[in-house]
Amino acid sequence: MRLIKIETVMERLEMSESTIRRRIKAGQFPRPRHNGRASRWIEHEVDEWIKCFAEGRPWHPDNHKAAG
């Protein structure tokens, strides 16, 4: 499992941080994990969101829980 920073998420999605945060708040994007002040996303959750988006399927957090 690889953890990625917001800058990496922004680059991969070509979205601004504010857009990503709005989608998180609306339940439309995976939530980051926090370690102190650091926020990191699980890479495979972001990959799954990208796959759903590309296929025109809605992403829902209950259907995409992290394994393990």
N, CA, C and O atoms as CSV, one atom per row, in Angstrom:
chain,resi,resn,atom,element,x,y,z
A,1,MET,N,N,0.860,-1.170,0.000
A,1,MET,CA,C,0.000,0.000,0.000
A,1,MET,C,C,0.904,1.231,0.000
A,1,MET,O,O,1.837,1.343,0.796
A,2,ARG,N,N,0.605,2.133,-0.899
A,2,ARG,CA,C,1.391,3.360,-1.018
A,2,ARG,C,C,0.515,4.555,-0.653
A,2,ARG,O,O,-0.638,4.646,-1.075
A,3,LEU,N,N,1.071,5.457,0.126
A,3,LEU,CA,C,0.375,6.685,0.504
A,3,LEU,C,C,0.905,7.834,-0.336
A,3,LEU,O,O,2.111,7.948,-0.550
A,4,ILE,N,N,-0.006,8.694,-0.819
A,4,ILE,CA,C,0.411,9.795,-1.676
A,4,ILE,C,C,-0.092,11.129,-1.125
A,4,ILE,O,O,-1.130,11.194,-0.467
A,5,LYS,N,N,0.660,12.180,-1.406
A,5,LYS,CA,C,0.359,13.535,-0.934
A,5,LYS,C,C,-0.674,14.207,-1.833
A,5,LYS,O,O,-0.936,13.760,-2.949
A,6,ILE,N,N,-1.250,15.285,-1.321
A,6,ILE,CA,C,-2.252,16.049,-2.075
A,6,ILE,C,C,-1.682,16.539,-3.404
A,6,ILE,O,O,-2.398,16.562,-4.404
A,7,GLU,N,N,-0.419,16.928,-3.434
A,7,GLU,CA,C,0.186,17.408,-4.683
A,7,GLU,C,C,0.157,16.332,-5.758
A,7,GLU,O,O,-0.072,16.627,-6.931
A,8,THR,N,N,0.386,15.092,-5.363
A,8,THR,CA,C,0.353,13.966,-6.305
A,8,THR,C,C,-1.076,13.719,-6.767
A,8,THR,O,O,-1.317,13.485,-7.951
A,9,VAL,N,N,-2.023,13.771,-5.835
A,9,VAL,CA,C,-3.433,13.578,-6.185
A,9,VAL,C,C,-3.867,14.667,-7.171
A,9,VAL,O,O,-4.509,14.367,-8.178
A,10,MET,N,N,-3.526,15.913,-6.892
A,10,MET,CA,C,-3.880,17.026,-7.770
A,10,MET,C,C,-3.304,16.831,-9.167
A,10,MET,O,O,-3.987,17.059,-10.166
A,11,GLU,N,N,-2.062,16.415,-9.231
A,11,GLU,CA,C,-1.404,16.211,-10.524
A,11,GLU,C,C,-2.072,15.085,-11.309
A,11,GLU,O,O,-2.317,15.221,-12.508
A,12,ARG,N,N,-2.363,13.980,-10.638
A,12,ARG,CA,C,-2.971,12.833,-11.322
A,12,ARG,C,C,-4.372,13.129,-11.816
A,12,ARG,O,O,-4.773,12.639,-12.872
A,13,LEU,N,N,-5.129,13.932,-11.062
A,13,LEU,CA,C,-6.511,14.232,-11.430
A,13,LEU,C,C,-6.644,15.483,-12.277
A,13,LEU,O,O,-7.679,15.710,-12.904
A,14,GLU,N,N,-5.582,16.304,-12.297
A,14,GLU,CA,C,-5.630,17.613,-12.947
A,14,GLU,C,C,-6.791,18.426,-12.373
A,14,GLU,O,O,-7.571,19.037,-13.104
A,15,MET,N,N,-6.881,18.413,-11.029
A,15,MET,CA,C,-7.898,19.169,-10.292
A,15,MET,C,C,-7.206,19.990,-9.219
A,15,MET,O,O,-6.121,19.649,-8.748
A,16,SER,N,N,-7.865,21.084,-8.845
A,16,SER,CA,C,-7.335,21.903,-7.765
A,16,SER,C,C,-7.601,21.243,-6.417
A,16,SER,O,O,-8.454,20.363,-6.295
A,17,GLU,N,N,-6.858,21.683,-5.417
A,17,GLU,CA,C,-7.065,21.160,-4.071
A,17,GLU,C,C,-8.479,21.474,-3.579
A,17,GLU,O,O,-9.112,20.638,-2.934
A,18,SER,N,N,-8.971,22.667,-3.880
A,18,SER,CA,C,-10.312,23.032,-3.402
A,18,SER,C,C,-11.388,22.148,-4.036
A,18,SER,O,O,-12.365,21.802,-3.371
A,19,THR,N,N,-11.226,21.777,-5.308
A,19,THR,CA,C,-12.184,20.879,-5.956
A,19,THR,C,C,-12.145,19.503,-5.323
A,19,THR,O,O,-13.189,18.896,-5.083
A,20,ILE,N,N,-10.951,19.008,-5.053
A,20,ILE,CA,C,-10.808,17.697,-4.412
A,20,ILE,C,C,-11.449,17.727,-3.035
A,20,ILE,O,O,-12.172,16.799,-2.672
A,21,ARG,N,N,-11.199,18.769,-2.267
A,21,ARG,CA,C,-11.769,18.874,-0.916
A,21,ARG,C,C,-13.299,18.984,-0.958
A,21,ARG,O,O,-13.979,18.433,-0.092
A,22,ARG,N,N,-13.838,19.685,-1.949
A,22,ARG,CA,C,-15.304,19.754,-2.099
A,22,ARG,C,C,-15.880,18.371,-2.383
A,22,ARG,O,O,-16.917,17.999,-1.834
A,23,ARG,N,N,-15.209,17.619,-3.235
A,23,ARG,CA,C,-15.683,16.259,-3.553
A,23,ARG,C,C,-15.607,15.357,-2.318
A,23,ARG,O,O,-16.496,14.533,-2.102
A,24,ILE,N,N,-14.572,15.503,-1.520
A,24,ILE,CA,C,-14.454,14.722,-0.279
A,24,ILE,C,C,-15.634,15.051,0.634
A,24,ILE,O,O,-16.296,14.152,1.152
A,25,LYS,N,N,-15.892,16.340,0.824
A,25,LYS,CA,C,-16.986,16.771,1.698
A,25,LYS,C,C,-18.332,16.243,1.216
A,25,LYS,O,O,-19.201,15.928,2.028
A,26,ALA,N,N,-18.510,16.144,-0.102
A,26,ALA,CA,C,-19.758,15.650,-0.686
A,26,ALA,C,C,-19.817,14.119,-0.721
A,26,ALA,O,O,-20.818,13.547,-1.153
A,27,GLY,N,N,-18.736,13.449,-0.263
A,27,GLY,CA,C,-18.706,11.989,-0.293
A,27,GLY,C,C,-18.438,11.422,-1.673
A,27,GLY,O,O,-18.778,10.272,-1.953
A,28,GLN,N,N,-17.824,12.228,-2.544
A,28,GLN,CA,C,-17.579,11.827,-3.925
A,28,GLN,C,C,-16.109,11.555,-4.227
A,28,GLN,O,O,-15.725,11.404,-5.387
A,29,PHE,N,N,-15.298,11.492,-3.191
A,29,PHE,CA,C,-13.872,11.220,-3.381
A,29,PHE,C,C,-13.339,10.613,-2.093
A,29,PHE,O,O,-13.814,10.955,-1.009
A,30,PRO,N,N,-12.358,9.716,-2.191
A,30,PRO,CA,C,-11.804,9.089,-0.979
A,30,PRO,C,C,-11.253,10.108,0.014
A,30,PRO,O,O,-10.651,11.110,-0.371
A,31,ARG,N,N,-11.467,9.836,1.279
A,31,ARG,CA,C,-10.936,10.692,2.349
A,31,ARG,C,C,-9.459,10.363,2.583
A,31,ARG,O,O,-9.043,9.213,2.447
A,32,PRO,N,N,-8.679,11.378,2.934
A,32,PRO,CA,C,-7.274,11.105,3.262
A,32,PRO,C,C,-7.165,10.482,4.652
A,32,PRO,O,O,-8.094,10.553,5.457
A,33,ARG,N,N,-6.019,9.876,4.912
A,33,ARG,CA,C,-5.686,9.388,6.248
A,33,ARG,C,C,-4.771,10.438,6.867
A,33,ARG,O,O,-3.989,11.082,6.167
A,34,HIS,N,N,-4.872,10.601,8.155
A,34,HIS,CA,C,-4.089,11.638,8.831
A,34,HIS,C,C,-3.091,11.022,9.799
A,34,HIS,O,O,-3.394,10.081,10.533
A,35,ASN,N,N,-1.894,11.584,9.772
A,35,ASN,CA,C,-0.846,11.219,10.711
A,35,ASN,C,C,-0.318,12.545,11.256
A,35,ASN,O,O,0.559,13.178,10.667
A,36,GLY,N,N,-0.875,12.941,12.388
A,36,GLY,CA,C,-0.551,14.277,12.885
A,36,GLY,C,C,-1.159,15.296,11.949
A,36,GLY,O,O,-2.362,15.263,11.690
A,37,ARG,N,N,-0.339,16.204,11.437
A,37,ARG,CA,C,-0.827,17.232,10.506
A,37,ARG,C,C,-0.762,16.784,9.054
A,37,ARG,O,O,-1.293,17.466,8.178
A,38,ALA,N,N,-0.128,15.660,8.782
A,38,ALA,CA,C,0.039,15.190,7.408
A,38,ALA,C,C,-1.199,14.427,6.940
A,38,ALA,O,O,-1.720,13.572,7.656
A,39,SER,N,N,-1.662,14.746,5.731
A,39,SER,CA,C,-2.764,14.024,5.093
A,39,SER,C,C,-2.206,13.247,3.917
A,39,SER,O,O,-1.447,13.779,3.106
A,40,ARG,N,N,-2.593,11.977,3.835
A,40,ARG,CA,C,-2.145,11.132,2.723
A,40,ARG,C,C,-3.320,10.297,2.231
A,40,ARG,O,O,-4.182,9.888,3.008
A,41,TRP,N,N,-3.336,10.054,0.928
A,41,TRP,CA,C,-4.355,9.209,0.313
A,41,TRP,C,C,-3.762,7.855,-0.007
A,41,TRP,O,O,-2.584,7.740,-0.345
A,42,ILE,N,N,-4.587,6.838,0.103
A,42,ILE,CA,C,-4.161,5.492,-0.294
A,42,ILE,C,C,-4.252,5.447,-1.820
A,42,ILE,O,O,-5.310,5.680,-2.403
A,43,GLU,N,N,-3.130,5.145,-2.439
A,43,GLU,CA,C,-3.028,5.240,-3.893
A,43,GLU,C,C,-4.076,4.408,-4.614
A,43,GLU,O,O,-4.663,4.880,-5.588
A,44,HIS,N,N,-4.328,3.190,-4.166
A,44,HIS,CA,C,-5.279,2.347,-4.897
A,44,HIS,C,C,-6.710,2.879,-4.785
A,44,HIS,O,O,-7.529,2.600,-5.660
A,45,GLU,N,N,-7.031,3.635,-3.733
A,45,GLU,CA,C,-8.356,4.255,-3.646
A,45,GLU,C,C,-8.495,5.378,-4.676
A,45,GLU,O,O,-9.550,5.530,-5.293
A,46,VAL,N,N,-7.446,6.151,-4.857
A,46,VAL,CA,C,-7.447,7.195,-5.882
A,46,VAL,C,C,-7.525,6.554,-7.265
A,46,VAL,O,O,-8.255,7.035,-8.132
A,47,ASP,N,N,-6.776,5.471,-7.475
A,47,ASP,CA,C,-6.819,4.756,-8.753
A,47,ASP,C,C,-8.226,4.249,-9.052
A,47,ASP,O,O,-8.682,4.325,-10.193
A,48,GLU,N,N,-8.914,3.735,-8.039
A,48,GLU,CA,C,-10.279,3.234,-8.224
A,48,GLU,C,C,-11.227,4.381,-8.580
A,48,GLU,O,O,-12.110,4.211,-9.421
A,49,TRP,N,N,-11.055,5.542,-7.952
A,49,TRP,CA,C,-11.877,6.705,-8.281
A,49,TRP,C,C,-11.662,7.095,-9.742
A,49,TRP,O,O,-12.624,7.371,-10.458
A,50,ILE,N,N,-10.408,7.119,-10.185
A,50,ILE,CA,C,-10.087,7.463,-11.572
A,50,ILE,C,C,-10.748,6.460,-12.518
A,50,ILE,O,O,-11.303,6.849,-13.546
A,51,LYS,N,N,-10.690,5.185,-12.178
A,51,LYS,CA,C,-11.300,4.135,-13.010
A,51,LYS,C,C,-12.811,4.349,-13.112
A,51,LYS,O,O,-13.370,4.280,-14.207
A,52,CYS,N,N,-13.469,4.607,-11.995
A,52,CYS,CA,C,-14.916,4.864,-12.002
A,52,CYS,C,C,-15.239,6.078,-12.867
A,52,CYS,O,O,-16.171,6.050,-13.671
A,53,PHE,N,N,-14.467,7.135,-12.695
A,53,PHE,CA,C,-14.679,8.369,-13.462
A,53,PHE,C,C,-14.539,8.093,-14.960
A,53,PHE,O,O,-15.364,8.540,-15.757
A,54,ALA,N,N,-13.500,7.361,-15.338
A,54,ALA,CA,C,-13.245,7.065,-16.748
A,54,ALA,C,C,-14.348,6.195,-17.349
A,54,ALA,O,O,-14.659,6.313,-18.534
A,55,GLU,N,N,-14.932,5.333,-16.539
A,55,GLU,CA,C,-15.989,4.433,-17.006
A,55,GLU,C,C,-17.382,5.047,-16.885
A,55,GLU,O,O,-18.373,4.432,-17.281
A,56,GLY,N,N,-17.455,6.267,-16.335
A,56,GLY,CA,C,-18.739,6.923,-16.187
A,56,GLY,C,C,-19.600,6.345,-15.078
A,56,GLY,O,O,-20.819,6.515,-15.075
A,57,ARG,N,N,-18.959,5.658,-14.132
A,57,ARG,CA,C,-19.682,5.077,-12.992
A,57,ARG,C,C,-19.531,5.991,-11.791
A,57,ARG,O,O,-18.492,6.629,-11.622
A,58,PRO,N,N,-20.565,6.060,-10.949
A,58,PRO,CA,C,-20.411,6.840,-9.722
A,58,PRO,C,C,-19.490,6.132,-8.738
A,58,PRO,O,O,-19.492,4.905,-8.643
A,59,TRP,N,N,-18.714,6.905,-8.018
A,59,TRP,CA,C,-17.860,6.362,-6.958
A,59,TRP,C,C,-18.583,6.574,-5.646
A,59,TRP,O,O,-19.125,7.651,-5.399
A,60,HIS,N,N,-18.596,5.554,-4.802
A,60,HIS,CA,C,-19.223,5.692,-3.486
A,60,HIS,C,C,-18.274,5.091,-2.457
A,60,HIS,O,O,-17.773,3.986,-2.666
A,61,PRO,N,N,-18.013,5.786,-1.355
A,61,PRO,CA,C,-17.026,5.312,-0.385
A,61,PRO,C,C,-17.337,3.948,0.218
A,61,PRO,O,O,-16.412,3.203,0.540
A,62,ASP,N,N,-18.602,3.601,0.380
A,62,ASP,CA,C,-18.944,2.300,0.977
A,62,ASP,C,C,-18.568,1.135,0.066
A,62,ASP,O,O,-18.405,0.006,0.529
A,63,ASN,N,N,-18.431,1.410,-1.222
A,63,ASN,CA,C,-18.085,0.353,-2.170
A,63,ASN,C,C,-16.587,0.217,-2.390
A,63,ASN,O,O,-16.144,-0.672,-3.116
A,64,HIS,N,N,-15.813,1.082,-1.777
A,64,HIS,CA,C,-14.375,1.119,-2.054
A,64,HIS,C,C,-13.566,1.268,-0.767
A,64,HIS,O,O,-12.720,2.156,-0.658
A,65,LYS,N,N,-13.824,0.420,0.178
A,65,LYS,CA,C,-13.073,0.457,1.454
A,65,LYS,C,C,-11.661,-0.073,1.222
A,65,LYS,O,O,-11.439,-0.950,0.388
A,66,ALA,N,N,-10.724,0.471,1.967
A,66,ALA,CA,C,-9.335,-0.012,1.900
A,66,ALA,C,C,-9.267,-1.428,2.450
A,66,ALA,O,O,-9.886,-1.737,3.468
A,67,ALA,N,N,-8.526,-2.270,1.786
A,67,ALA,CA,C,-8.328,-3.642,2.250
A,67,ALA,C,C,-7.346,-3.662,3.383
A,67,ALA,O,O,-6.412,-2.861,3.435
A,68,GLY,N,N,-7.567,-4.599,4.303
A,68,GLY,CA,C,-6.587,-4.838,5.342
A,68,GLY,C,C,-6.767,-4.033,6.530
A,68,GLY,O,O,-5.993,-4.152,7.480
